[in-house]
Amino acid sequence: MSRDISDVTRAKHGRPVHHWRRNAVELAAVLTAVAVAEAAATLDGFGPGGTALLLTAAALLVAGAGFRAWRTRRHGHAPPTSDTEARPSSEERAGRSDEQRDPAASVSREGALWRMRTTVKDEPGSLAALCAALAGLRVDILSLQTHPLAEGTVDEFLLRAPGALDADEISGAVSVAGGTGTWIERADAHDLVDAPTRVLGLATRTALDAAELPLALRQLLGRCTIRSLPAVPAVGSRGPEPVPVEGALEDTVMRLRAPEGGVITVERPYLPFTPTEFARARALVELDARLGPRVPGSQDVLTLPKGSDITVRRADTGDLEAAKEMHERCSARTLGMRYHGPVQDADRYLNHLLSPRFGRTLAVRTASGRIVGLGHLLWDGDETEVALLVEDAWQRCGIGAELLRRLVAMAVEAGCASVYAVTQASNTGMVAAMRGLGLPLDYQIEEGTLVITARLDTPREEPVSERLSSAGELGMT
């Protein structure tokens, strides 16, 4: 609905602007018209009747002007403050503050975010036709990345569309405009970060911690399954097939040579990888290889209820000998519950478990420097496993529960949806520690072993990472 701008009483800096100059001009014009009309009436000999007619017209004119002024003051026809220079109301200012604190609030008002990929011909006008089709649906293009192929180009969009528009309508319009192989899914406010900034952030995380490489690859490439296979296979398993130095890309499977000589396999069945994505992943792995093994050096000193001080810190392959010594002090029952296999093979697993390429390990040391406990958070494809081992003499002191809480807090920080533990029903300590997390648990019996899965993506009043980092419930300070 259009408005006549002359009927709008504008405001500047919150104060009404009185158009007295315009009113004076209008009044002068009216008086001039009356004088001319009276002179014309006299010349034409209208006589007394003509004068009365003019007076009646003037009275009607004055009454109409008065009514118009009253209605303007009474009802007001000013447009919304967004269309003027007026300051926003308190409600609008509060709404803007909410949007600044939470970008998602602004997105929910303006529409839905979508991530879309489509392949177009590499010829002039193809992208313009695609953009015109999106504009016809009132879809806003927030960002665009191009992935050149041998034939054609894959265009990746971040879109903001009207809330009533669904994925089929968008992909249908793109198909009519010449796009093929279109893939689309909902996005969120985190996708608003531009690609260079996101890649630099992932590189920084990888540089600080070698265990971040699988997580960085997953965030770089989206929903995918990542598996790391060691160069030296575990007992009874076959080693990975060799991979060229430059890696290998086969449609939805990417294989890269790991820094230690193993193989990193990335699978994304729902969307083929592009050469651009392959080059980015390879550069991230090369950065990791150049920096070598590394873990953060921070540590926490905790006091057990019995009064002993212990230190909890990250561990890696440099702690291999100390971990083997702990194995020697553990009973056969303790080792059997942890590794579910022949006790004499326990040492063979340590090199893999301590490698930051396959997850994160926390070690508990006494004041004398001996390792008395190990906790592992292992990346298992698109799942995450937690495992604990505490020396017999240090069990039932709260060490296992503390390690588990810290590992689960790491999993939450890494964006894992769940963690699982493989144990035996007779391992009451592990079962109690999982229950002590206060998280929803699922129990399954597989081949005589108990698999306990804790779901981490359940909404709760207090952030999981804050609850799990508290040692007060364990009697530690």
N, C-alpha and C positions, 0 to 999 in steps of 0.2 A: 504494500500500500504506500503510495507516494504522498509526500507532504510539500505544500508550498512554503519555501523557506521564509517568505515574508510574514507568515503567520506564526513563526517560531520566536518566542522571546528567549534569547540566548543568555547565558551567564558566563562570566569570566572571573576566574579565581574564586568561585563560590559566591559571587555577588551578582544580583540582577543588573542588566544593562538597560537603562531607560532611553528609548529612542525618541528624545524630545525634539531633535532636529527634524526627524521625519514627520512627527505629529504637527509641528509648526507649518511645514511646507504643505501638508495636506489641508490644514485649516485655511491657509492663504488661498489655496486653489479653490476651495469651496466658496469663500467670500467673493473671489473674483468671478466665479461662475454665476453667483447670485446677482452681482452688479450688472454683468453683461445681459443676463436674462431680463432684469428689470428694465434696462435701457431699451432692449428690443421690444418689450411689451409696450412701452410708452410710445415708441415710434410707430408701431403697428396699430395703435389705438385700441388696445385691449381694455383700457379704462380700469375702473375699480375692480372688476372681476378678475383681471389678469394679476393684479397685486395680491388679491386673496389667494389665487392659485399658487403663486410663488411662496407666500407665507406657509401654506399647507405643506408644500414640498419641503421647505426648509425644516419644518417641525418634524416631519417623518425622517429626514436625514439625521437630525440631532438625536432622535429616539433610537434609530438604528445604530448610530455610533456608540451611544451610551450602553446599549445592550451588548454590543460586541466587546467593549472594554470590560464590562462586568463578567461576561462569560470567560474571557481570557484569564482574568484574575481568579475566577472561581474554580475553573477546571484545569487550566494550564495545558498547553499543547507542546511542551518542551520534549525533545527526543531523549532517549537514554543518554546517560552521561558519557557513554563510550563514543557517541556521535558528536560531542561538543568538547569544549575545553574545560568543562566544570570538573571539580574534584569528585572522585567516586564516593559513594555513600559508605557508611561504616560496614554494612553488610558486604558490599563489593570488595572493600579493602580486606575484610576477613577472609573472603573467598580466595583472593589473590595470595594472601599469606599462606593459606592451606596448600595452594598449588605450588608455591615456592618450596614449602617443606616436603611435599609429596608430589613429584611429577605425575604419578599415576592418577591423582585426583583430577588434574587438568586433562589427561588423556581420556578419562571416563566421560567427561563432559563433552569433549570435542569429537569423540568417536572411538573406534577400535583400531588397534595396531596389528598389522599383518606383515609377515616376512614372506616374500614371494621370489621364486626363480622361474625364469622362462628362457627358452632359446629362440633367438631371432636371426634372420639372415644378415650377413655382414655386407650390407649395402646401404647407400644413402636413403634416408627417409624411414627405415624400418623402426628405429627407436622413436622417431617423432610420431609415427602412427600408433605405437604402443602408448605413448604418453597422452595422445589425444583421446584414446579409448578410455584411459583411466580418468582423465579430466571430465569426460562425459558422464561418469558415475560420481563426480564430485569427490574423487579420491586424490589425496595429497601425497606426493612423493617426497619423503623426508630424507632419504639417502639412496644412492645408486652405486653399485660396484659392477664392473664388467670383467668377465672371465673369457678371454679369447680362446677359441678352439680352432682346429684346422679348417672346419667349415662352420661358419656361424659364430655367434657370440652368446654366452650365457650371461644374462643380466639379472643381478640380485637386487631387489628393492626392499626398502622398509617403507610401508605405506600406512597412512592414516585414513580410514574410510568411515563413512557414516555408520552409526551403530546398527541400523536396520539392514545393512548390506552384508550378505553372507559370502562365503568363499566361492561357491559355485557361480555366483553372479560375476565376481571379479575375474575368475579364471575363464569364464565364458567370453567376456568382453576381450580379454587378452588373446584368446584363441582366434576370435574374429579379426583382430588386428594383426595376426600373423605370428603370434607366439606359439611355440610347440613345447611339449614336455614340461608343462607348467606344474610347479609344486608350490603349495601355499599352506601356511600354518599361522596360528595366532602368535603374536609377539607381546612383549611387555616393555615397561619403561627402561629396563636394563639394556635393551637393544638400541636405545637412542645414542649410546656411546659410539663414536665413529670408529671405523676399523683400525686405523693407525694407532689410536690411543689404546684400544683393546689389545692389540698385538704387543705394543711396548709394555703394557702391564703384565702380560703373560710372560714375556721374556724376563722381566725383573723378578717375578716370582720364581721362575726356573733357575735364574742365576743364584738366588739365595738358598735354594733347597733342591737337591737332585730328585727328591721324591715328588716334586711338583710336576715333573715332565708329563706323566700320563694325564693328570688333571688339566694341565695347560693345553694339551692336544685335544682333549674332549671339549673344552670351552672354545677352542679355535675352530673346530670342525662341526660343532653341534652334537646332536644325539648320535653317539656311535659307541661301538664296543672296541676296547683297546686291550690287547694281550701282549705281555712281555715274555718271551721264551729265552731262557739262558743258553749261552753257547755250550756249556757243559750240562747235559741233561741230568735230571734227578735219577734216583735209583729205579731201574726197570722201565724208563721212558726213552723215547727216541728224540734225538736232537732235531732242531729246526732245519728246514731246507735253507741252503745258502742264499744270500741276497746280494746283488751287486752293490758296490760302494754307493752308487747314486740312488739306490732303492728301486722299487718296482711299483707301478700303478696299473691296476686292472679293474677299470670301471668302478665298482663299489668297494674294492679292497685295495688297501695301501700297505706296502711292506717296506720297512725302513731298517737299516742296520743299526743296532743298538750300540752305544759307546763301548761296552765291554765285549762286543763280538756277537751278541745274541741278536734276536730279531724282534722288532716291534710291529705287530699287526693291527691295523685299524680297519674296521668294517662298518659300513653305513648302507645297509641294503635298500633303504627307502629313497636314497638320492645319490647318484654317481658323483665321485670326486672330480674336480676340474684340475687341469695342470697348475693353475694358480694356487689352489689349496695344497696340492702336493708339494709345490715349491716352498710354501710357507711352513708346512710341517717339517720338511727336510731341513730348513734353516734353523728351526727351533731345536731339533735333535742335534744338529751340528754344534750349535751354541752350547748345549748341555755337554757334549763330548769334549769340547775344548776346555771347559771349566773343570772337568774331572769330578771325582766323588767329593761331596760336601754336604754337611748338615749344619743347622743352626747350633751355635755353641752355648746357648742359654741353659740354665739348670735351676731347679728348685730344691731347697733343703726343707724336709718335713720331719716332724718329731712324732714318733710312734707312741701309743698309749703307755708302753713299757719304759719310755724315756729315751730310747735309742734314736739317733738322727740318721736319716737316709737321704740320698740325693737322687732325684729323678731328672734324667736328661735324655736327649736323642742319642741313638747308637747307630753304628754302621759296621762295615767289615773290619775296621780297625779294632773292634772289640771282640773279634772272633776267638782269640785264645782265652780271654777271660770268660766268655760264654761257655767254652768247652770245659773249663775248670768247674763251672757251676754244674754242668751236666754230670761230672764225676761225683759231685756231692749229693746229687738227687737220687732218690730211691728208684728202683725199677718200676714200681707202681706209679710214681709221679710222672716219669718219662712216658710210660705206656698210656696214661690218660691224656697226655699232651699230644703225642705224635701218632697214636693209633697204629703202631706198627712195631717191628722188632726194635728193641732198645738199642742194640748195637749200631743201628743205622741213624741214631738221633743226631750225631755230629755232622752227618752229611747234609742235613737240611739247613744248617746254620748259615752257611755262606750265602744261600739264596734268601733266607729270611732276613739277614742283616743288610742286604743290599738295598739302598734307597730307591733303586729302579723299580722294585716290586712293592713298595709300600713304605710305611714308617714304623720304626721300632723305638720303644722307650726302654731304658735300662735303669734298674734300681741298684744303687751302690751303697755299701756301708761306709762308715768313716774310714775304714782301712783300705777302701778301694775295691773290695770284692763285689762282683755282680751277684745279687741274690734273687733277682726277678727280671723277667723280660716280657714285654707286651708288644704284640705285632698288629698293625693295621695293614692288611694286604689288599691290593687292587686285584680283583679276580674278574677280569672282563668288565662287565657293567655292574658287578656286584662288589661288595666289600666284606672281608672276613676279619674278625678279631680273634686273637689267640693269646693265651696267658701261660706262663710257667713261673712258679715261685718255688724256691728251694725249700725242702721239707722243714728245716729248722726255723724258717721265717714265715711259715703259713699261719693262717688265723690271726694275723696282725693287722689286717686291713690293706695290705700291699696290693693284692689282686684287685680288690674293689677300686682302689685309687688308680691303678693302671687302666682298668677298664673304663672308668669315667673319663679319664684324659683321652683315651683313644677314641671314644665315641664323640667327645667334643671336637676332636680333629676331623672326624667324619662329617659332623654337622657343618663345620667351617668349609670343608671341601665340597659341600653340596650333595652328599650322598643321601639317598632316600631311605636306606636301611643298612644294617650291619647284621651279620650272622656269625654264630659260634658253633663249631662242631665239637661235641664232647660226648660223654657217656652219662646215662641216667644216674650212675653211682657217684659221679663227680658233683657232690652236693655243693662244694665251694663255688664252682663255676655257675651252677644253676642259681644259687643265691645271689651271686654278684650280678647276673643278668636281671634278676628280679629287682635288685636294689636300684637299678637305673630309673625306675618309675616310668618306663616307656611301655607302649603296647607290644606284647610278645606273641609270636607264633611258634608252635612246637611241631616238629616233624620227626618221625623215626625213619631213617634211611640206612638200610643194610646193617642194622644193629647199633647204629650210632644215633645220638640225639642232636638235631639241628635246631637251634634257637635263633629266631630272627627278631630283631628289635626294629620297629618302624620309627624313623626319625622325622618324617614329614607331617606328623600329626600336630595341628595347632594346639598351643597351650598358653596359659597366662604368662608364664615366665620363659624367656628364651632358653632353649635346651642347653646351649653352650655355657650359660651362666649357672644353671642348676648343676651341670655335670662337673664344673670346675671347682665346686665347693668341696672342701675336704673336712668340713665340720662334722658331717654325718659319719665320718670314718674314725673320728677320734684323733684327727691329725690337726696340727696347727702350723 
